[in-house]
Amino acid sequence: MRVLIATDAWPPQVNGVVRTLTSLARAAQGLGVSIEFLSPDGFPTVPVPTYPGLRLAVPSRRKIARLIEDAKPDAIHIATEGPIGHSVRAYCIRRGRPFTTSYTTRFPEYIAARAPIPESWIYAALRRFHGAATVTMVATPSLTNELRERGFSNLGMWTRGVDTEKFRPDRAIDPGFPRPIFVCLGRVAVEKNLDAFLALDLPGTKVVIGKGPMEGELKRRFPDAKFLGQLENGTLAAHLAAADVFVFPSRTDTFGVVQLEALASGVPIAAFPVTGPKDVIGDNPIGVLNEDLRAACLGALQISREACREFALRHSWENSAHQFIAHVRKVAINRFGESSAAGQVTATAHG
């Protein structure tokens, strides 16, 4: 089966969506499913307001149609709600072609943090966007329940995985910082709530890995913290494994793949008890969830690193890919241009 994924998030961006999609493609290939991407590559782009480091594609209707038809996909999945996602959604609706989507980013909260736009308006637009999909894939049970309460329908679970070969305890280096080392990894932007971490009175060293529009301001406000910038691959894995606690201060992430990467590195988590951390950690002895983030950080120091690693080993990208493939099969088109799912229903009815 050939699957085309439309996404506005793509390298050189470094975020959870990009890591998820690239990891999914590798895992799916081992299951006999080929995944191609319709990304911003080849389109003119414009900077995102208030976030000049990110750029959005300006796709043309004709080129989008040509790229889809050249790819000849059996199934189409729309991963993001940006210009690429909207253009591919419009193509599918014009052609009467079913598709799936995924809800990966809390845009209502992100936008509300930057502009005086009511969250309810953005949620209404997102309900309309995803309402045309056969399945909207969601990463966690708590987010599924939240979206259902907000009027979303046709929701399906698609959990995340982790590369346990890349992220593992024995990659740790000695960064030369006073211990304990509390590390935070992600986009350095207002929605990540990094100041809630950096303002804490903690022993040892606070480390931030990542780049973003708030980097300069946070460096000025918190001169004692270590800002390592954007790290990738082995260097990232080495610094992550070197930490004593992984701090996840975000209140808006839908999952947070970095949590699994930290756990695979043998590093316990400290976070607020919100969607994402609640679903990853739950009642497992691998982290501390507390509205008092300082108490969570100090409590996480007592957690077994071996328990964290053992937990992560149970979350493979192969299992994640199986879930994704099961959903996209529902919109697969057979060689007669008919929905495979519809064909199965017809065959069953006539059997």
C-alpha angles and dihedrals in degrees: 000000000000117000125191115204118198112207138168090195112080141134134324078046111087112203144117094275093054093046091047095051096046092047090047092053092053093048094045092053089062088054094053096260121123116211123196127180133228099202139158089277110123096017128102112254139206129204118260111248111257089008109068092170090069123065132195125213122243100214126191121225093230095050093046090053092048094049092050094047092046090052092052093203123192089212137018125213124185111209101180140033097227130107094291091048093048092048094051091045089054091049092052093048092049090051095041088239119153119231142173129231137195130219106218108145133052096226094166091060093040093051093043089055090059106031138025094254116133114245089226090066093053093046089053090054091048092049088055093047095050095035091080093057124099089221131008108204118219127187103219141031094235092053089047090055092045093051092046089054088052091056102264117143141190092043122172133183120252110169125194133244140204136226100240092184093057096040111048138132097250091066091071119127131192105252091187094240124137111263146277093055116205111193133192121191128193148063111337095228138124095259091060091067093220094159088066086064100037093050093058121113099235134155121243121012137333114212129191121197116192144049135253148129096291095053096100094046094047092048089055094046096043108033093164093062120092115237109195098178123217114346125182143191115340094002091054092046091050095052093043093052089048092064126098095207133015110218117206107186097167117119095184108053116116092214118335110224088199088072091064090045090055092047091049086054089055094252120136121225133239115193147139116274095255139120109301101028091048091054096044098043104025110152094333117123093240103097148001124249116197138146083228097072093188091057089048091052094050093044092052089061088073095055123109113253089206090059090053093052093046090052093051092050088067093060109074128171087232091066090047091050092051090058093047093048092050090057097045091049086069090067099035116132118220125217091274091060093251128127111265090216091053090049091053091052092049093048091050092048092051095041 
